[in-house]
Amino acid sequence: MHEQIDGPKTLRGHGTGERLCMLNGTEDSILHGKHQTLLLLGVGADAHGRKKLPHYDILASIDIAGEHPATPPAERPAIVNDYDPKEFPMAMSPGDPGWNDIVGTAPGPRVNATFVTLARNSDVWDIARSIRQVEDRFNRRYNYDWVFLNDKPFDETFKKVTTSLVSGKTHYGEIPKEHWSFPEWIDQDKAKKVREDMAQRKIIYGDSVSYRHMCRFESGFFFRQPLMMNYEYYWRVEPSIELFCDIHYDPFRVMKENNRKRTAVKSVRYHIEDGKDAANNSSDISRRSSDAITEWKPTEDG
């Protein structure tokens, strides 16, 4: 969309970027000086399309003559595999020293970790909003990398926009066809009938083929991608997510220092039929493959 903004406007941005500026141009591509473009997202609307005038989200300043941000990010501390957490205490609650020290590069070691996003080229503005949220709330102080995966090659617009927003390094990978398709042994006619039935029952994503490819990929193939082999920890970020508060500590360090393997948040409501299928199939696999399943043992804190 390219709604013309008539006359100069005073724009207000979030986070650590430029707070006020005078611009004249289009809502998502504005000429600013000789070589830079300011990207704006959703002029006059929030993530759900509701009006919220007058407010503009200034996403980033891009050097249109090159591939890199106009202002390179500060150097982050080195990745350290072996360190004493007591030497680098983190503020975990408002009463801890340093809780309000959220300006500038965060001290302490960095974990070998990355953000990872599965996205299409058409998702560029949705993921731009997500990146801005994560950067403003956390990563502007930590500068972790970001891996983007797609079943098609990423175009230059996607790469330029995302690279300009991420304070760490960006990497782009194409998913192999065998990781984004139906296995040969799937009965396609039966699968189609099941999808049609689920659509009739209004089950979320019930008739979506791409959603099934995504679930299969995220369940068994994403960690086999060559780019992901370079990292020990990852944080999956979806397009259009929002973070409503600052993150004062490094979740990757929390994972590493407490030997955590997985954390998750569940906020999407799914159809009850989805849960039944998942529970029944999990129980069936458990019965047939008990020798391959590790016994779950709760920790002291649950």
Backbone as CSV, one residue per row, in Angstrom:
resi,resn,N_x,N_y,N_z,CA_x,CA_y,CA_z,C_x,C_y,C_z
1,MET,0.845,-1.180,0.000,0.000,0.000,0.000,0.882,1.233,0.000
2,HIS,0.443,2.277,-0.721,1.254,3.478,-0.850,0.361,4.706,-0.770
3,GLU,-0.284,4.896,0.345,-1.128,6.068,0.545,-0.245,7.301,0.664
4,GLN,-0.531,8.305,-0.138,0.288,9.513,-0.123,0.024,10.333,1.135
5,ILE,1.093,10.785,1.771,0.991,11.681,2.913,1.186,13.094,2.387
6,ASP,0.175,13.915,2.477,0.233,15.257,1.918,0.901,16.220,2.889
7,GLY,1.984,16.834,2.440,2.666,17.815,3.262,3.530,17.185,4.321
8,PRO,4.395,17.968,4.938,5.274,17.437,5.982,4.492,17.034,7.210
9,LYS,4.914,15.956,7.832,4.259,15.450,9.032,5.296,15.258,10.131
10,THR,4.888,15.459,11.361,5.736,15.125,12.496,5.393,13.714,12.913
11,LEU,6.345,12.810,12.829,6.095,11.404,13.088,6.703,10.985,14.405
12,ARG,6.033,10.060,15.087,6.510,9.572,16.383,6.814,8.090,16.277
13,GLY,8.011,7.687,16.658,8.394,6.283,16.600,8.515,5.685,17.976
14,HIS,8.675,4.350,18.041,8.857,3.639,19.297,10.341,3.443,19.581
15,GLY,10.643,3.007,20.786,11.937,2.418,21.116,13.107,3.365,20.983
16,THR,14.214,2.787,20.499,15.475,3.524,20.506,15.722,4.286,19.223
17,GLY,14.796,4.199,18.270,15.005,4.866,17.003,14.770,6.364,17.092
18,GLU,14.740,7.022,15.969,14.554,8.459,15.894,13.160,8.816,16.399
19,ARG,13.077,9.730,17.333,11.805,10.045,17.975,10.942,10.983,17.138
20,LEU,11.522,12.050,16.614,10.758,13.028,15.859,11.477,13.355,14.565
21,CYS,10.724,13.513,13.509,11.327,13.926,12.252,10.248,14.538,11.375
22,MET,10.658,15.303,10.388,9.721,15.907,9.457,9.888,15.214,8.117
23,LEU,8.801,14.610,7.632,8.894,13.821,6.417,7.766,14.170,5.460
24,ASN,7.953,13.785,4.226,6.919,13.951,3.222,7.091,12.828,2.219
25,GLY,6.086,11.962,2.089,6.226,10.853,1.152,5.102,9.865,1.298
26,THR,5.389,8.578,1.064,4.374,7.545,1.170,4.523,6.804,2.472
27,GLU,3.472,6.069,2.839,3.445,5.530,4.190,4.447,4.436,4.451
28,ASP,4.850,3.666,3.461,5.804,2.608,3.760,7.135,2.795,3.035
29,SER,7.287,3.868,2.319,8.563,4.123,1.657,8.732,5.628,1.501
30,ILE,9.584,6.221,2.323,9.713,7.673,2.346,11.158,8.089,2.110
31,LEU,11.372,8.922,1.132,12.711,9.423,0.846,13.141,10.369,1.951
32,HIS,14.321,10.127,2.504,14.815,10.924,3.626,16.283,11.211,3.365
33,GLY,16.581,12.388,2.840,17.952,12.670,2.461,18.247,12.073,1.093
34,LYS,19.509,11.897,0.790,19.901,11.452,-0.539,19.884,9.946,-0.696
35,HIS,20.216,9.217,0.360,20.403,7.783,0.204,19.545,6.936,1.136
36,GLN,18.686,7.546,1.933,18.001,6.748,2.934,16.495,6.742,2.751
37,THR,15.895,5.666,3.183,14.450,5.532,3.180,13.998,5.188,4.580
38,LEU,12.990,5.870,5.063,12.393,5.497,6.341,11.191,4.629,6.059
39,LEU,11.140,3.474,6.663,10.019,2.571,6.470,8.981,2.802,7.545
40,LEU,7.742,2.941,7.135,6.653,3.134,8.078,5.678,1.984,7.923
41,LEU,5.087,1.570,9.011,4.179,0.429,8.964,2.826,0.820,9.512
42,GLY,1.785,0.601,8.707,0.422,0.768,9.186,0.094,2.173,9.630
43,VAL,0.272,3.152,8.766,-0.052,4.514,9.148,-1.516,4.611,9.539
44,GLY,-1.766,5.130,10.721,-3.130,5.356,11.165,-3.884,4.112,11.547
45,ALA,-3.200,2.971,11.750,-3.901,1.742,12.109,-3.021,0.892,12.994
46,ASP,-3.657,0.062,13.827,-2.891,-0.852,14.656,-2.747,-2.179,13.939
47,ALA,-2.270,-3.214,14.648,-2.011,-4.510,14.015,-3.276,-5.159,13.492
48,HIS,-4.445,-4.731,13.994,-5.711,-5.324,13.570,-6.449,-4.448,12.566
49,GLY,-5.787,-3.400,12.100,-6.402,-2.546,11.106,-7.293,-1.466,11.682
50,ARG,-7.351,-1.340,13.002,-8.189,-0.324,13.619,-7.480,1.027,13.556
51,LYS,-8.234,2.080,13.349,-7.664,3.419,13.240,-7.064,3.868,14.565
52,LYS,-5.912,4.500,14.485,-5.313,5.062,15.687,-4.521,6.332,15.324
53,LEU,-5.185,7.235,14.643,-4.562,8.485,14.235,-4.436,9.441,15.414
54,PRO,-3.452,10.337,15.442,-2.335,10.362,14.483,-1.134,9.639,15.068
55,HIS,-0.742,8.536,14.489,0.387,7.770,15.010,1.035,7.011,13.871
56,TYR,2.333,7.096,13.806,3.090,6.424,12.765,4.183,5.597,13.416
57,ASP,4.381,4.390,12.964,5.454,3.552,13.482,6.668,3.676,12.570
58,ILE,7.731,4.265,13.060,8.957,4.384,12.281,9.774,3.122,12.512
59,LEU,9.952,2.324,11.479,10.602,1.033,11.656,12.116,1.119,11.587
60,ALA,12.645,1.715,10.542,14.102,1.699,10.402,14.546,2.700,9.361
61,SER,15.808,3.023,9.414,16.423,3.869,8.404,17.327,2.995,7.556
62,ILE,17.085,2.950,6.265,17.806,2.038,5.381,18.632,2.821,4.364
63,ASP,19.830,2.361,4.146,20.670,2.903,3.089,20.253,2.222,1.794
64,ILE,19.551,2.946,0.928,19.012,2.318,-0.267,20.098,2.010,-1.290
65,ALA,21.315,2.495,-1.049,22.411,2.205,-1.973,23.173,0.959,-1.576
66,GLY,22.856,0.370,-0.423,23.601,-0.792,0.042,22.707,-1.807,0.704
67,GLU,23.310,-2.838,1.296,22.583,-3.938,1.899,22.547,-3.861,3.413
68,HIS,23.182,-2.863,4.014,23.345,-2.845,5.455,22.636,-1.654,6.073
69,PRO,22.337,-1.714,7.361,21.697,-0.586,8.032,22.550,0.672,7.936
70,ALA,21.877,1.834,7.935,22.607,3.095,7.858,23.495,3.285,9.079
71,THR,23.047,2.806,10.249,23.833,2.884,11.473,24.143,1.478,11.955
72,PRO,25.367,0.991,11.786,25.696,-0.377,12.198,25.485,-0.557,13.692
73,PRO,25.023,-1.745,14.119,24.829,-1.986,15.547,26.154,-2.031,16.295
74,ALA,26.088,-1.745,17.586,27.292,-1.814,18.411,27.766,-3.258,18.516
75,GLU,29.062,-3.439,18.720,29.610,-4.776,18.857,29.093,-5.430,20.136
76,ARG,28.558,-6.624,20.014,28.069,-7.317,21.200,29.229,-8.065,21.853
77,PRO,29.118,-8.361,23.152,30.136,-9.185,23.809,30.245,-10.546,23.130
78,ALA,31.389,-11.178,23.286,31.637,-12.453,22.618,30.775,-13.571,23.187
79,ILE,30.503,-14.572,22.339,29.818,-15.777,22.795,30.782,-16.577,23.661
80,VAL,30.338,-16.933,24.846,31.173,-17.671,25.794,30.446,-18.947,26.190
81,ASN,31.079,-20.089,25.979,30.452,-21.366,26.313,30.637,-21.750,27.770
82,ASP,31.733,-21.319,28.361,32.030,-21.698,29.743,32.299,-20.438,30.559
83,TYR,31.387,-20.109,31.450,31.549,-18.923,32.284,30.855,-19.157,33.618
84,ASP,31.206,-18.351,34.593,30.601,-18.442,35.919,29.464,-17.429,36.004
85,PRO,28.193,-17.886,36.080,27.060,-16.954,36.136,27.160,-15.954,37.275
86,LYS,27.828,-16.330,38.364,27.942,-15.422,39.507,28.775,-14.186,39.174
87,GLU,29.643,-14.326,38.173,30.457,-13.180,37.777,29.662,-12.191,36.930
88,PHE,28.535,-12.655,36.379,27.717,-11.808,35.514,26.252,-11.905,35.947
89,PRO,25.911,-11.386,37.117,24.534,-11.504,37.612,23.551,-10.740,36.730
90,MET,22.349,-11.308,36.564,21.294,-10.654,35.802,20.180,-10.217,36.748
91,ALA,19.570,-9.088,36.444,18.419,-8.613,37.217,17.186,-9.387,36.766
92,MET,16.659,-10.258,37.629,15.535,-11.114,37.280,14.197,-10.591,37.800
93,SER,14.224,-9.608,38.689,12.992,-9.039,39.244,13.226,-7.563,39.549
94,PRO,12.151,-6.778,39.680,12.309,-5.324,39.873,13.167,-4.930,41.060
95,GLY,13.295,-5.780,42.062,14.099,-5.438,43.226,15.578,-5.699,43.065
96,ASP,15.973,-6.354,41.979,17.380,-6.686,41.773,18.167,-5.481,41.250
97,PRO,19.444,-5.355,41.656,20.286,-4.268,41.141,20.392,-4.337,39.616
98,GLY,20.277,-3.200,38.978,20.414,-3.150,37.533,19.135,-3.381,36.763
99,TRP,18.016,-3.561,37.455,16.746,-3.847,36.771,16.384,-2.746,35.770
100,ASN,16.632,-1.512,36.139,16.260,-0.390,35.278,17.379,0.049,34.341
101,ASP,18.475,-0.687,34.325,19.578,-0.351,33.423,19.333,-1.003,32.072
102,ILE,18.452,-0.411,31.275,18.074,-1.029,30.002,18.428,-0.139,28.811
103,VAL,19.434,0.689,28.985,19.915,1.542,27.904,21.328,1.110,27.529
104,GLY,21.581,1.008,26.230,22.908,0.610,25.782,23.072,-0.897,25.749
105,THR,24.231,-1.345,25.321,24.524,-2.771,25.206,24.582,-3.423,26.579
106,ALA,23.874,-4.528,26.733,23.843,-5.231,28.015,25.195,-5.878,28.294
107,PRO,25.660,-5.823,29.535,26.931,-6.468,29.879,26.766,-7.979,29.969
108,GLY,27.872,-8.661,30.127,27.819,-10.107,30.310,28.012,-10.882,29.027
109,PRO,28.213,-12.195,29.141,28.449,-13.038,27.970,27.184,-13.238,27.148
110,ARG,27.372,-13.709,25.925,26.257,-14.059,25.060,26.264,-15.566,24.836
111,VAL,25.083,-16.125,24.744,24.919,-17.548,24.475,24.912,-17.754,22.961
112,ASN,25.294,-18.933,22.515,25.256,-19.250,21.089,23.803,-19.502,20.697
113,ALA,23.093,-18.424,20.359,21.647,-18.504,20.156,21.214,-17.589,19.023
114,THR,20.002,-17.810,18.549,19.459,-17.008,17.454,17.945,-16.934,17.549
115,PHE,17.384,-15.924,16.949,15.952,-15.909,16.673,15.747,-16.646,15.358
116,VAL,14.589,-17.266,15.185,14.293,-17.950,13.931,12.846,-17.684,13.550
117,THR,12.641,-17.395,12.282,11.304,-17.089,11.782,11.062,-17.812,10.473
118,LEU,9.923,-18.463,10.399,9.458,-19.075,9.162,8.506,-18.082,8.510
119,ALA,8.853,-17.586,7.329,8.056,-16.523,6.719,8.128,-16.593,5.204
120,ARG,7.111,-16.006,4.576,7.088,-15.853,3.125,7.495,-14.421,2.778
121,ASN,7.803,-14.196,1.523,8.142,-12.839,1.098,6.991,-11.872,1.354
122,SER,5.771,-12.355,1.196,4.597,-11.501,1.406,4.390,-11.137,2.871
123,ASP,5.100,-11.808,3.782,4.987,-11.516,5.216,5.912,-10.393,5.664
124,VAL,6.602,-9.759,4.735,7.683,-8.849,5.105,7.248,-7.760,6.082
125,TRP,6.070,-7.159,5.879,5.673,-6.065,6.771,5.150,-6.581,8.099
126,ASP,4.574,-7.783,8.100,4.154,-8.378,9.373,5.367,-8.758,10.215
127,ILE,6.370,-9.337,9.573,7.558,-9.720,10.335,8.374,-8.480,10.701
128,ALA,8.275,-7.426,9.906,8.955,-6.178,10.265,8.427,-5.649,11.591
129,ARG,7.130,-5.709,11.773,6.538,-5.279,13.048,7.031,-6.175,14.185
130,SER,7.095,-7.479,13.953,7.573,-8.400,14.991,9.017,-8.098,15.367
131,ILE,9.849,-7.897,14.358,11.260,-7.608,14.625,11.390,-6.335,15.441
132,ARG,10.633,-5.322,15.067,10.718,-4.059,15.799,10.318,-4.255,17.261
133,GLN,9.298,-5.089,17.503,8.884,-5.389,18.868,10.024,-6.055,19.642
134,VAL,10.612,-7.087,19.049,11.673,-7.840,19.724,12.912,-6.971,19.932
135,GLU,13.251,-6.182,18.934,14.422,-5.319,19.063,14.208,-4.257,20.141
136,ASP,13.066,-3.608,20.124,12.807,-2.548,21.103,12.746,-3.087,22.523
137,ARG,12.138,-4.253,22.686,11.917,-4.798,24.020,13.104,-5.594,24.559
138,PHE,13.969,-6.074,23.654,15.049,-6.947,24.125,16.335,-6.849,23.312
139,ASN,16.270,-7.176,22.036,17.493,-7.482,21.302,18.357,-6.273,20.972
140,ARG,17.829,-5.061,21.078,18.667,-3.878,20.860,19.823,-3.837,21.848
141,ARG,19.677,-4.528,22.993,20.728,-4.547,24.013,21.614,-5.787,23.904
142,TYR,21.159,-6.800,23.151,21.880,-8.077,23.130,22.413,-8.451,21.754
143,ASN,21.777,-7.957,20.700,22.297,-8.119,19.331,22.444,-9.566,18.888
144,TYR,21.471,-10.400,19.230,21.504,-11.785,18.760,21.150,-11.855,17.276
145,ASP,21.618,-12.926,16.627,21.363,-13.137,15.205,19.895,-13.490,14.966
146,TRP,19.541,-13.506,13.670,18.173,-13.866,13.288,18.231,-14.711,12.018
147,VAL,17.633,-15.891,12.067,17.573,-16.796,10.918,16.166,-16.750,10.329
148,PHE,16.081,-16.579,9.022,14.800,-16.577,8.312,14.764,-17.774,7.368
149,LEU,13.665,-18.510,7.406,13.507,-19.698,6.570,12.249,-19.572,5.724
150,ASN,12.325,-20.092,4.497,11.223,-19.979,3.546,11.305,-21.158,2.588
151,ASP,10.158,-21.625,2.106,10.198,-22.703,1.117,10.467,-22.168,-0.284
152,LYS,10.543,-20.844,-0.417,10.915,-20.191,-1.671,12.099,-19.260,-1.391
153,PRO,12.854,-18.870,-2.409,13.963,-17.931,-2.180,13.438,-16.588,-1.668
154,PHE,14.128,-16.008,-0.704,13.750,-14.687,-0.222,14.120,-13.637,-1.270
155,ASP,13.221,-12.660,-1.476,13.531,-11.602,-2.434,14.353,-10.502,-1.757
156,GLU,14.847,-9.575,-2.559,15.744,-8.539,-2.046,15.038,-7.582,-1.094
157,THR,13.755,-7.335,-1.330,13.018,-6.451,-0.420,12.964,-7.048,0.973
158,PHE,12.641,-8.330,1.058,12.573,-8.997,2.360,13.930,-8.927,3.056
159,LYS,14.979,-9.221,2.325,16.313,-9.224,2.925,16.724,-7.830,3.385
160,LYS,16.462,-6.834,2.555,16.899,-5.482,2.896,16.138,-4.951,4.106
161,VAL,14.826,-5.166,4.137,14.020,-4.669,5.256,14.428,-5.344,6.559
162,THR,14.522,-6.669,6.551,14.827,-7.389,7.787,16.258,-7.136,8.259
163,THR,17.195,-7.078,7.324,18.578,-6.796,7.707,18.697,-5.425,8.359
164,SER,17.930,-4.476,7.873,17.993,-3.122,8.407,17.371,-3.002,9.786
165,LEU,16.535,-3.945,10.161,15.859,-3.895,11.454,16.569,-4.682,12.539
166,VAL,17.259,-5.745,12.169,17.880,-6.634,13.151,19.236,-6.080,13.576
167,SER,19.475,-6.030,14.883,20.745,-5.505,15.391,21.873,-6.528,15.318
168,GLY,21.531,-7.817,15.224,22.537,-8.848,15.028,22.692,-9.160,13.548
169,LYS,23.280,-10.292,13.243,23.445,-10.706,11.854,22.200,-11.455,11.381
170,THR,21.861,-11.296,10.113,20.714,-11.994,9.532,21.192,-13.071,8.568
171,HIS,20.466,-14.192,8.557,20.788,-15.314,7.678,19.492,-15.808,7.035
172,TYR,19.584,-16.221,5.770,18.398,-16.592,5.007,18.580,-17.980,4.412
173,GLY,17.615,-18.864,4.671,17.717,-20.227,4.186,16.475,-20.661,3.427
174,GLU,16.671,-21.493,2.417,15.558,-22.049,1.641,15.329,-23.496,2.063
175,ILE,14.085,-23.816,2.383,13.726,-25.144,2.870,13.677,-26.125,1.702
176,PRO,14.323,-27.284,1.801,14.269,-28.277,0.729,12.838,-28.765,0.498
177,LYS,12.533,-29.110,-0.726,11.177,-29.538,-1.075,10.746,-30.748,-0.263
178,GLU,11.667,-31.667,0.002,11.303,-32.874,0.746,10.936,-32.573,2.194
179,HIS,11.296,-31.390,2.674,10.928,-30.980,4.030,9.646,-30.150,4.047
180,TRP,9.131,-29.824,2.866,7.945,-28.971,2.775,6.963,-29.579,1.764
181,SER,6.568,-30.806,2.031,5.660,-31.513,1.129,5.088,-32.718,1.858
182,PHE,4.169,-33.409,1.195,3.620,-34.628,1.783,4.579,-35.794,1.544
183,PRO,4.758,-36.668,2.525,5.543,-37.882,2.281,4.872,-38.727,1.195
184,GLU,5.651,-39.547,0.512,5.117,-40.345,-0.589,4.036,-41.314,-0.134
185,TRP,4.104,-41.756,1.126,3.176,-42.779,1.590,1.818,-42.221,2.022
186,ILE,1.638,-40.906,1.946,0.354,-40.304,2.318,-0.673,-40.538,1.206
187,ASP,-1.864,-40.994,1.577,-2.979,-41.154,0.642,-3.578,-39.767,0.399
188,GLN,-3.282,-39.160,-0.745,-3.698,-37.790,-1.012,-5.214,-37.635,-1.080
189,ASP,-5.909,-38.624,-1.623,-7.373,-38.544,-1.700,-7.987,-38.559,-0.306
190,LYS,-7.488,-39.437,0.535,-7.992,-39.511,1.909,-7.667,-38.228,2.668
191,ALA,-6.461,-37.722,2.469,-6.057,-36.494,3.148,-6.932,-35.320,2.724
192,LYS,-7.272,-35.260,1.441,-8.121,-34.180,0.948,-9.508,-34.243,1.570
193,LYS,-10.059,-35.449,1.688,-11.389,-35.607,2.291,-11.381,-35.186,3.758
194,VAL,-10.306,-35.516,4.447,-10.199,-35.123,5.860,-10.139,-33.602,5.978
195,ARG,-9.377,-32.955,5.095,-9.294,-31.489,5.129,-10.645,-30.853,4.851
196,GLU,-11.361,-31.398,3.880,-12.685,-30.865,3.558,-13.645,-31.034,4.725
197,ASP,-13.557,-32.169,5.404,-14.408,-32.409,6.571,-14.083,-31.423,7.694
198,MET,-12.798,-31.187,7.917,-12.395,-30.252,8.965,-12.828,-28.829,8.629
199,ALA,-12.796,-28.488,7.350,-13.252,-27.161,6.937,-14.745,-27.004,7.207
200,GLN,-15.508,-28.056,6.947,-16.950,-28.020,7.214,-17.231,-27.817,8.696
201,ARG,-16.376,-28.378,9.538,-16.554,-28.244,10.993,-15.897,-26.974,11.531
202,LYS,-15.381,-26.152,10.603,-14.787,-24.855,10.945,-13.627,-24.978,11.934
203,ILE,-12.827,-26.008,11.751,-11.621,-26.174,12.556,-10.540,-25.265,11.987
204,ILE,-9.862,-24.535,12.851,-8.867,-23.573,12.397,-7.795,-24.249,11.537
205,TYR,-7.512,-23.676,10.383,-6.558,-24.203,9.399,-6.953,-25.600,8.909
206,GLY,-8.220,-25.951,9.069,-8.657,-27.307,8.740,-8.400,-27.717,7.307
207,ASP,-8.547,-26.786,6.360,-8.366,-27.138,4.949,-7.058,-26.602,4.372
208,SER,-6.165,-26.157,5.220,-4.920,-25.550,4.747,-3.829,-26.594,4.533
209,VAL,-3.343,-26.684,3.297,-2.233,-27.580,2.984,-0.923,-26.995,3.513
210,SER,-0.734,-25.699,3.324,0.515,-25.069,3.765,0.681,-25.160,5.280
211,TYR,-0.434,-25.103,6.022,-0.342,-25.213,7.478,0.175,-26.595,7.876
212,ARG,-0.252,-27.613,7.154,0.229,-28.969,7.451,1.707,-29.114,7.117
213,HIS,2.121,-28.504,6.020,3.549,-28.522,5.695,4.353,-27.818,6.783
214,MET,3.816,-26.703,7.273,4.502,-25.948,8.320,4.625,-26.772,9.594
215,CYS,3.525,-27.415,10.001,3.555,-28.212,11.229,4.549,-29.361,11.108
216,ARG,4.564,-30.004,9.965,5.504,-31.110,9.750,6.939,-30.595,9.791
217,PHE,7.175,-29.456,9.164,8.516,-28.879,9.151,8.973,-28.501,10.556
218,GLU,8.112,-27.814,11.302,8.479,-27.369,12.648,8.642,-28.547,13.605
219,SER,7.957,-29.657,13.317,8.027,-30.813,14.210,9.272,-31.661,13.988
220,GLY,9.785,-31.682,12.761,10.863,-32.629,12.528,12.006,-32.206,11.639
221,PHE,11.930,-31.006,11.044,12.950,-30.660,10.063,13.666,-29.337,10.305
222,PHE,13.051,-28.410,11.043,13.656,-27.080,11.129,15.048,-27.130,11.746
223,PHE,15.242,-28.011,12.737,16.546,-28.057,13.415,17.603,-28.752,12.564
224,ARG,17.196,-29.333,11.441,18.150,-29.963,10.535,18.627,-28.995,9.448
225,GLN,18.085,-27.802,9.433,18.523,-26.820,8.443,19.978,-26.439,8.714
226,PRO,20.798,-26.344,7.682,22.221,-26.030,7.883,22.449,-24.784,8.731
227,LEU,21.632,-23.753,8.540,21.823,-22.526,9.317,21.579,-22.755,10.803
228,MET,20.624,-23.607,11.130,20.290,-23.849,12.534,21.345,-24.694,13.232
229,MET,22.140,-25.406,12.467,23.184,-26.242,13.056,24.284,-25.398,13.704
230,ASN,24.286,-24.108,13.418,25.318,-23.227,13.971,24.997,-22.734,15.375
231,TYR,23.797,-23.058,15.883,23.362,-22.499,17.165,22.938,-23.591,18.139
232,GLU,23.029,-23.268,19.429,22.610,-24.187,20.483,21.197,-23.895,20.978
233,TYR,20.797,-22.639,20.920,19.477,-22.237,21.400,18.793,-21.384,20.336
234,TYR,17.473,-21.420,20.332,16.738,-20.594,19.384,15.480,-20.048,20.046
235,TRP,14.997,-18.950,19.498,13.754,-18.311,19.940,12.915,-18.120,18.686
236,ARG,11.822,-18.845,18.594,10.964,-18.770,17.415,10.054,-17.546,17.515
237,VAL,10.035,-16.746,16.457,9.221,-15.533,16.410,8.295,-15.598,15.203
238,GLU,7.008,-15.396,15.438,6.009,-15.416,14.378,5.766,-14.000,13.849
239,PRO,5.324,-13.875,12.589,4.914,-12.558,12.091,3.763,-11.988,12.919
240,SER,3.805,-10.691,13.143,2.738,-9.933,13.819,2.629,-10.172,15.320
241,ILE,3.665,-10.742,15.955,3.601,-10.891,17.411,3.844,-9.536,18.071
242,GLU,3.430,-9.422,19.329,3.661,-8.205,20.096,4.207,-8.556,21.473
243,LEU,5.127,-7.770,21.955,5.650,-7.883,23.318,5.220,-6.633,24.074
244,PHE,4.585,-6.814,25.218,3.967,-5.688,25.903,4.800,-5.134,27.057
245,CYS,5.991,-5.667,27.261,6.860,-5.120,28.305,8.318,-5.391,27.929
246,ASP,9.212,-4.623,28.523,10.638,-4.830,28.290,11.096,-6.135,28.934
247,ILE,12.063,-6.786,28.301,12.675,-7.990,28.856,14.017,-7.564,29.439
248,HIS,14.136,-7.597,30.754,15.283,-7.012,31.448,16.476,-7.960,31.559
249,TYR,16.301,-9.209,31.207,17.378,-10.190,31.331,17.471,-10.989,30.035
250,ASP,18.437,-11.868,29.962,18.674,-12.659,28.752,18.041,-14.039,28.909
251,PRO,16.913,-14.310,28.237,16.275,-15.628,28.351,17.172,-16.768,27.893
252,PHE,18.056,-16.502,26.930,18.969,-17.547,26.477,19.922,-17.957,27.602
253,ARG,20.402,-16.991,28.351,21.263,-17.313,29.494,20.488,-18.090,30.559
254,VAL,19.244,-17.699,30.778,18.416,-18.417,31.755,18.281,-19.877,31.352
255,MET,18.055,-20.123,30.065,17.956,-21.498,29.566,19.259,-22.253,29.810
256,LYS,20.364,-21.661,29.409,21.657,-22.333,29.512,22.047,-22.582,30.962
257,GLU,21.920,-21.561,31.805,22.389,-21.659,33.186,21.523,-22.565,34.049
258,ASN,20.290,-22.831,33.609,19.396,-23.708,34.363,19.143,-25.035,33.656
259,ASN,19.946,-25.314,32.617,19.834,-26.571,31.869,18.426,-26.807,31.338
260,ARG,17.787,-25.737,30.875,16.455,-25.859,30.291,16.580,-26.258,28.823
261,LYS,15.691,-27.128,28.392,15.697,-27.569,27.002,14.625,-26.878,26.173
262,ARG,13.528,-26.487,26.831,12.417,-25.912,26.070,11.552,-25.033,26.967
263,THR,11.126,-23.912,26.432,10.104,-23.091,27.077,9.103,-22.696,25.999
264,ALA,7.896,-22.367,26.393,6.873,-22.052,25.396,5.784,-21.202,26.011
265,VAL,5.071,-20.507,25.157,3.874,-19.777,25.571,2.752,-20.206,24.640
266,LYS,1.593,-20.427,25.204,0.454,-20.883,24.416,-0.693,-19.908,24.611
267,SER,-1.029,-19.165,23.585,-2.086,-18.173,23.725,-3.156,-18.281,22.645
268,VAL,-2.976,-19.209,21.696,-3.951,-19.380,20.622,-4.968,-20.436,21.030
269,ARG,-6.240,-20.144,20.838,-7.284,-21.111,21.142,-7.517,-22.016,19.932
270,TYR,-7.376,-23.306,20.140,-7.592,-24.267,19.074,-8.899,-25.011,19.291
271,HIS,-9.379,-25.594,18.212,-10.607,-26.378,18.271,-10.383,-27.612,19.130
272,ILE,-11.373,-28.006,19.896,-11.228,-29.158,20.789,-10.890,-30.428,20.021
273,GLU,-11.324,-30.499,18.758,-11.028,-31.676,17.948,-9.527,-31.822,17.715
274,ASP,-8.823,-30.702,17.621,-7.371,-30.765,17.451,-6.726,-31.450,18.638
275,GLY,-7.180,-31.085,19.830,-6.621,-31.665,21.044,-6.880,-33.150,21.145
276,LYS,-8.070,-33.561,20.733,-8.406,-34.986,20.779,-7.481,-35.786,19.871
277,ASP,-7.292,-35.295,18.661,-6.417,-36.004,17.725,-4.992,-36.082,18.260
278,ALA,-4.497,-34.972,18.789,-3.127,-34.948,19.299,-2.965,-35.911,20.462
279,ALA,-3.937,-35.915,21.373,-3.860,-36.795,22.539,-3.936,-38.261,22.128
280,ASN,-4.871,-38.575,21.238,-5.029,-39.964,20.809,-3.796,-40.461,20.062
281,ASN,-3.279,-39.642,19.159,-2.103,-40.050,18.393,-0.871,-40.186,19.282
282,SER,-0.719,-39.281,20.248,0.421,-39.357,21.165,0.362,-40.627,21.999
283,SER,-0.834,-40.971,22.472,-0.998,-42.191,23.265,-0.686,-43.424,22.434
284,ASP,-1.111,-43.402,21.173,-0.864,-44.538,20.289,0.630,-44.713,20.037
285,ILE,1.325,-43.616,19.771,2.771,-43.677,19.554,3.477,-44.151,20.814
286,SER,3.012,-43.687,21.964,3.619,-44.084,23.235,3.512,-45.586,23.451
287,ARG,2.367,-46.152,23.112,2.172,-47.600,23.293,3.050,-48.402,22.342
288,ARG,3.149,-47.947,21.097,3.876,-48.707,20.085,5.386,-48.496,20.135
289,SER,5.834,-47.399,20.748,7.265,-47.074,20.736,7.766,-46.719,22.126
290,SER,7.349,-47.469,23.113,7.713,-47.151,24.498,9.222,-47.196,24.727
291,ASP,9.932,-48.029,23.964,11.373,-48.149,24.157,12.133,-46.919,23.661
292,ALA,11.474,-46.077,22.855,12.139,-44.900,22.291,11.772,-43.614,23.024
293,ILE,10.970,-43.724,24.080,10.503,-42.538,24.800,11.197,-42.441,26.148
294,THR,11.772,-41.286,26.419,12.450,-41.052,27.690,11.434,-40.730,28.773
295,GLU,11.616,-41.332,29.931,10.704,-41.077,31.042,10.809,-39.626,31.485
296,TRP,9.645,-39.000,31.686,9.623,-37.607,32.131,9.699,-37.544,33.637
297,LYS,10.656,-36.767,34.131,10.817,-36.609,35.570,10.763,-35.127,35.914
298,PRO,9.790,-34.708,36.723,9.679,-33.290,37.077,10.851,-32.827,37.924
299,THR,11.214,-31.555,37.764,12.274,-30.968,38.577,11.695,-30.498,39.906
300,GLU,12.560,-30.032,40.788,12.110,-29.602,42.108,11.118,-28.450,42.034
301,ASP,11.295,-27.573,41.022,10.392,-26.428,40.912,9.228,-26.699,39.965
302,GLY,9.029,-27.977,39.612,7.892,-28.341,38.775,8.184,-28.322,37.294
